[in-house]
Amino acid sequence: MKTTIMKKFFLLLLFSFFLGASGNAQKYSMKNLTGRWESEEGGGIEVIDSNKIFIVYGSEKKQIASYQADFSRSPAWFDFVIRDSGQSISFKNLLLFIY
């Protein structure tokens, strides 16, 4: 069940994760993601700092085990791995910073 929820969340992030900010992609970093970003469907991401990032879906909260971010692209590439039930699950995401 958790894998199904995480797959749904992956699709949610891939297609509808937009952040409010200004400028172009080369000016962004993990600092711009600090905070909690949620969708209408209840999924989101919470960034405490570059070492503590969580995926949130409803009442579930999983810490990201590792990530790679490329803010020089627009949209930015944000790929991460979480560990769930003893397995690693990889997610590939695009982030678009908008005004």
URLINLIN-V814244 format. One record per residue. N is the residue number from 1. RES is the residue in one letter. PSI is psi in radians with two decimals (NA if undefined). Layout:
BEGIN
N;RES;PSI / N;RES;PSI
END
This chain:
BEGIN
1;M;-0.71 / 2;K;-0.66 / 3;T;-0.70 / 4;T;-0.76 / 5;I;-0.74 / 6;M;-0.62 / 7;K;-0.74 / 8;K;-0.71 / 9;F;-0.67 / 10;F;-0.82 / 11;L;-0.69 / 12;L;-0.83 / 13;L;-0.73 / 14;L;-0.71 / 15;F;-0.35 / 16;S;0.48 / 17;F;1.73 / 18;F;2.50 / 19;L;2.49 / 20;G;2.07 / 21;A;3.07 / 22;S;2.91 / 23;G;-2.88 / 24;N;3.04 / 25;A;-0.49 / 26;Q;-0.26 / 27;K;0.00 / 28;Y;2.75 / 29;S;-3.07 / 30;M;-0.46 / 31;K;-0.59 / 32;N;-0.32 / 33;L;-0.12 / 34;T;2.24 / 35;G;-2.95 / 36;R;2.17 / 37;W;2.12 / 38;E;2.65 / 39;S;2.98 / 40;E;-0.44 / 41;E;-0.09 / 42;G;-0.02 / 43;G;2.74 / 44;G;-2.99 / 45;I;2.45 / 46;E;2.09 / 47;V;1.96 / 48;I;-0.92 / 49;D;-3.02 / 50;S;-0.20 / 51;N;-0.29 / 52;K;1.76 / 53;I;2.35 / 54;F;2.54 / 55;I;2.30 / 56;V;2.29 / 57;Y;1.88 / 58;G;-2.14 / 59;S;-0.05 / 60;E;2.51 / 61;K;2.08 / 62;K;2.35 / 63;Q;2.43 / 64;I;2.21 / 65;A;-0.68 / 66;S;2.77 / 67;Y;2.81 / 68;Q;2.28 / 69;A;2.38 / 70;D;1.70 / 71;F;-0.01 / 72;S;-0.22 / 73;R;2.76 / 74;S;1.93 / 75;P;2.74 / 76;A;2.57 / 77;W;2.30 / 78;F;1.70 / 79;D;2.43 / 80;F;2.89 / 81;V;2.34 / 82;I;2.76 / 83;R;2.24 / 84;D;2.17 / 85;S;0.73 / 86;G;0.05 / 87;Q;2.71 / 88;S;2.33 / 89;I;2.17 / 90;S;2.46 / 91;F;2.37 / 92;K;2.21 / 93;N;2.75 / 94;L;2.37 / 95;L;2.27 / 96;L;2.05 / 97;F;2.20 / 98;I;2.81 / 99;Y;NA
END
